[in-house]
Amino acid sequence: MRTQQGNQLLELLHQLNEVGQHLTQPLDSPDILQNIVDQIRNSLEADLVILYPYQPSEAQFIEPVVIAGQRLKPNSASSASSSLGQAAAAVLAQTDPVFAQNRPDFLKMLPSENGLNDKFLTHEQIQSMVAVPLRMLHEVVGVLFIAFRREVAFDLDRQLLIHGLTNYAAIAIKTAWEFEQLHLRRTKELKILQDIDSKISQTLNLQEILQTILNLTTRHIPADKAAIFLYHPHTNVLDRQAVITTNGNGVSPAKIISLGDEKGITRWVFESKRPVRVDNVRRDPNWREVYIEGTHDILSELDVPLLFDDEVTGIINFESTTEAAFSQADQEFLVTLAGQVVLAIRNAQAYEQQKHLAEERKALNKISQKIIGQLDSTRIFEFILDQALEITKSEVGTLMLYDPQRGDLWMAAERGVTESLRGRRHGLHEGITGWVASNKQMLNVGDISKLPWKSIHLPFIPGIRSELAIPLIEGHRLRGVINIESPEPNHFTPGDEQLLQEFADLAVITLKSSEGYREAKEGKAKLQALHNVAKEIIGQLEDPEHVMRTILKNAAILSKAEGVSLHLYNDGQADDIYRSHREGPQRELSIKHFDGSRAKQGIVAHVAETKRFYLTHGDAQNDPYYQGVPDIHCEVAVPILSNQNKLVGVLNLESPRLNAFDVDDVDLLELFAGQAVIAIQNARAYATATRRETRFRLLHEASQKLGEIADIEKLEEVFDIVARIAEKHTKSQVVIRRYDHETDDLVVVHTARWEQSSPVSRVGLSDPYFAAWVARNMQTLTVLDVKAPPLEAAGLTPTDPKTASSISTPIKIEGKLYGTLALTYGRTNRFGDDDIKLVEGLAQQLATAIQRLEATAAQQAAEHRAMTAEVMGSIGQQAFELAHRLSNDLGLVRSYVNDIREELDGLEDINPTIDTNLQNIVHDVQQVLTLSGDLKQALTKEVDVDPAEVPVSTLLHESMKAVSAHAAKAQVHFEFKEIDEAIEIYAVPKQVADIFRNLFMNAIESMP
């Protein structure tokens, strides 16, 4: 029994071994999957074997489904790919194979919607089925269905065989896919290497080549940061030449790795000459102490050395924020790429070296030609320094000459020296330049921040890290020092040392051959320039325009420039421009005046901002600050500064000739600017005094004219006087608004010079307008540029969209607001302090005039009311007396008529007409009495009927006074004893007075 089981086991192992060999051989066969299912079908004698390949990275099955065996109905609607798709998805969730000896078992273990599984089994007459998830190290690579059209008992041996076969199948599928991925990767890498070879063959620019290599490589090896460092043996540093980061490409900011005093993985790779790949630089015990943090979130790093003849020429560095971001394949590719990078570097460096030598020869030739054709050494020194800076790719430096009489150095030429230190003399014991002069030896300092140079370096030029200085030696005699500096550490090479030595020799030749001539020429030119300027501008204070034109004229003559312009500034703001140019066949000088408030760009604006001269180098069209016409190729500008270093103006020269100006012109213009600033300040002081006198005169004129108006009905004339004066003096739009106390609005009542547009007619105090702000805050608001208003006017706008600058001031007096007065203009920076003071003065006079007219009108109205009241009182008194007498006289008519009727009743034959007439008499008299009563009631009616405590004596006196005229006429005399004034009654005074007056009148009329 044991022998039989052993034989079965050996047979099983033999089958697995044979099938496994077949499954794992054809890795490069395109029919690898078909071969797998065929082998399994043959080994198990199955009727159908169906494989659903699965891609874990995409989490989906891959078409097409692979089938081994003969389908009974291959074109039926229930095909294997559609019918068993749901079953395949269900098998993915299984950990073990599904063995179904019969169809009901399979449908129970793997049910499906719409009975698709049952249809497939029925169509294909399947009796037994096995469904196996294919896994390789817990990674699913597919689902395999093994179908039998006969019922099969899956005993332990058969299950073990199926397990073994499916494991081999999973290994074969996984291996085949990895082989395919490797093949694709190698193909892609080869394509990248070909692209790199093609790109770098198109240029010899080293930085461009390295950046191209990084750009192409990071498409294949993703990284958050990648860089190529090159080794500089003379400074022992690794200099980053190209970089790619998640923030973009470029070499900025530059990075230097000093191999002398820094650790780090990159340094380790440089020293060991071996590549390093670290999955986690912060946790790896071998590297966490070596790693130097450059970016806080970096986790993995890959560094590969660039080797040539077993010497490191640089490092390729890749970094990522993802742990284990780089694979062994990535490392191998970078090692392969490194050889191509080294070849490209050497080709580019060879080209750069030859190019540099050519540029050096060209620069030396240009300097030699300059020396031959120019006896003025100042220009040559500037030229030599510029050429030295250009060839060494520096921007700042000095050329200093030795003064044997004083034993120190003076600055003959400079670039980039701090303004306050320009012209400063230099002792032989001071700084690196002094050390070179004292020792008469060349010195190349790679990093001035390190000792011993840190303690002796003088910061004439800010931001410097490296410095190269060469002594100027004539025989054994010290003539000076040429010194160039760079903000980059270890910037200067041995080639730069040799070149600067040649420039130093040329400087000695220049100094020796032209020293005397230069001094004579400079002295004569400066004296003549100062003399001409002083002679022309003295005595022209009353004519500022003539002063400006005189400055331009002399500058044009002395500099021989084709174009000269004078840009004036007031309180840091561009003001006026005077520009001259030569025109006509005689090249006569023409000078014109422009508004310069909008001129805020170009070289002039740069000089105004920095308060330092600026001279274009080479073609001005290529200068970063130049903005102007295309036919200008050289420009120089110098600031005109006051003694308090306040900007007064900028003097500017332009020429269509290339390199038409040099530092001599700068010196001349700076001397000229020193004289010009005096003339301009004097002219401005005179102009200021004139404007002040004009302002006082205008305010006096306004005061006189406003004082002549006494009728408030002429208020419009008041507004017109103020508006005309403001408009005439400022040449701007004027708007006057009155404050409406009932609506709390500002209403336009007068405008001047508004032609094409008009302001908003009514403005609420809460509206976002300048006028509303002025009214709310009761203070003046000056806006020189509505697009850049002062802080307090942020968010506010003018009432006219065409306004660019404005002044608004309240019309107020003693805290009472009458309105606002505003000036507006269509250009910025229109108004000055004099305009503000004038407007405020006019607003004050306008407020005073309105207050005076309102007070006068109120007084006149009060007097008119008092007079009217007196007349109406007299009329009322007489009317009251007349009504009272009518009432007394006609009140007895009815009794008289009744007496007449009684007499007539005793008579016979009385005419009926008499009775009718008597009746009419009574009726007419009654109408008169009714009218008289109404009149008395109207005259005695009091608006204020509120009762009050009033002395009785006061009421009696008023009543007696009212009837005194009637009493005198009737010769009636009233006498009554004085009543104590303390006796008061609580009554309506007017009604009680009327009662007393009626009693007195009745008493008078009842007298015989």
Secondary structure as GFF3:
##gff-version 3
##sequence-region A 1 1008
A	DSSP	alpha_helix	2	24	.	.	.	ID=ss1
A	DSSP	alpha_helix	32	44	.	.	.	ID=ss2
A	DSSP	beta_strand	48	55	.	.	.	ID=ss3
A	DSSP	beta_strand	60	61	.	.	.	ID=ss4
A	DSSP	beta_strand	66	68	.	.	.	ID=ss5
A	DSSP	alpha_helix	80	83	.	.	.	ID=ss6
A	DSSP	alpha_helix	85	92	.	.	.	ID=ss7
A	DSSP	beta_strand	98	100	.	.	.	ID=ss8
A	DSSP	alpha_helix	103	109	.	.	.	ID=ss9
A	DSSP	three_ten_helix	113	115	.	.	.	ID=ss10
A	DSSP	alpha_helix	116	123	.	.	.	ID=ss11
A	DSSP	beta_strand	128	136	.	.	.	ID=ss12
A	DSSP	beta_strand	139	148	.	.	.	ID=ss13
A	DSSP	alpha_helix	156	200	.	.	.	ID=ss14
A	DSSP	alpha_helix	206	220	.	.	.	ID=ss15
A	DSSP	beta_strand	225	232	.	.	.	ID=ss16
A	DSSP	beta_strand	237	245	.	.	.	ID=ss17
A	DSSP	beta_strand	248	249	.	.	.	ID=ss18
A	DSSP	beta_strand	256	258	.	.	.	ID=ss19
A	DSSP	alpha_helix	265	272	.	.	.	ID=ss20
A	DSSP	beta_strand	276	278	.	.	.	ID=ss21
A	DSSP	beta_strand	300	308	.	.	.	ID=ss22
A	DSSP	beta_strand	311	320	.	.	.	ID=ss23
A	DSSP	alpha_helix	328	373	.	.	.	ID=ss24
A	DSSP	alpha_helix	377	391	.	.	.	ID=ss25
A	DSSP	beta_strand	396	403	.	.	.	ID=ss26
A	DSSP	beta_strand	408	415	.	.	.	ID=ss27
A	DSSP	three_ten_helix	419	421	.	.	.	ID=ss28
A	DSSP	beta_strand	426	427	.	.	.	ID=ss29
A	DSSP	alpha_helix	431	439	.	.	.	ID=ss30
A	DSSP	beta_strand	443	445	.	.	.	ID=ss31
A	DSSP	alpha_helix	453	456	.	.	.	ID=ss32
A	DSSP	beta_strand	466	474	.	.	.	ID=ss33
A	DSSP	beta_strand	477	486	.	.	.	ID=ss34
A	DSSP	alpha_helix	494	537	.	.	.	ID=ss35
A	DSSP	alpha_helix	544	559	.	.	.	ID=ss36
A	DSSP	beta_strand	563	570	.	.	.	ID=ss37
A	DSSP	beta_strand	573	583	.	.	.	ID=ss38
A	DSSP	beta_strand	588	595	.	.	.	ID=ss39
A	DSSP	alpha_helix	602	610	.	.	.	ID=ss40
A	DSSP	beta_strand	614	615	.	.	.	ID=ss41
A	DSSP	three_ten_helix	620	622	.	.	.	ID=ss42
A	DSSP	beta_strand	634	641	.	.	.	ID=ss43
A	DSSP	beta_strand	647	655	.	.	.	ID=ss44
A	DSSP	alpha_helix	663	707	.	.	.	ID=ss45
A	DSSP	three_ten_helix	712	714	.	.	.	ID=ss46
A	DSSP	alpha_helix	715	730	.	.	.	ID=ss47
A	DSSP	beta_strand	733	740	.	.	.	ID=ss48
A	DSSP	beta_strand	745	752	.	.	.	ID=ss49
A	DSSP	beta_strand	762	764	.	.	.	ID=ss50
A	DSSP	alpha_helix	770	777	.	.	.	ID=ss51
A	DSSP	beta_strand	781	783	.	.	.	ID=ss52
A	DSSP	three_ten_helix	791	793	.	.	.	ID=ss53
A	DSSP	beta_strand	805	813	.	.	.	ID=ss54
A	DSSP	beta_strand	816	825	.	.	.	ID=ss55
A	DSSP	alpha_helix	833	890	.	.	.	ID=ss56
A	DSSP	alpha_helix	893	905	.	.	.	ID=ss57
A	DSSP	alpha_helix	912	940	.	.	.	ID=ss58
A	DSSP	beta_strand	948	951	.	.	.	ID=ss59
A	DSSP	alpha_helix	952	969	.	.	.	ID=ss60
A	DSSP	beta_strand	984	987	.	.	.	ID=ss61
A	DSSP	alpha_helix	989	1006	.	.	.	ID=ss62
###
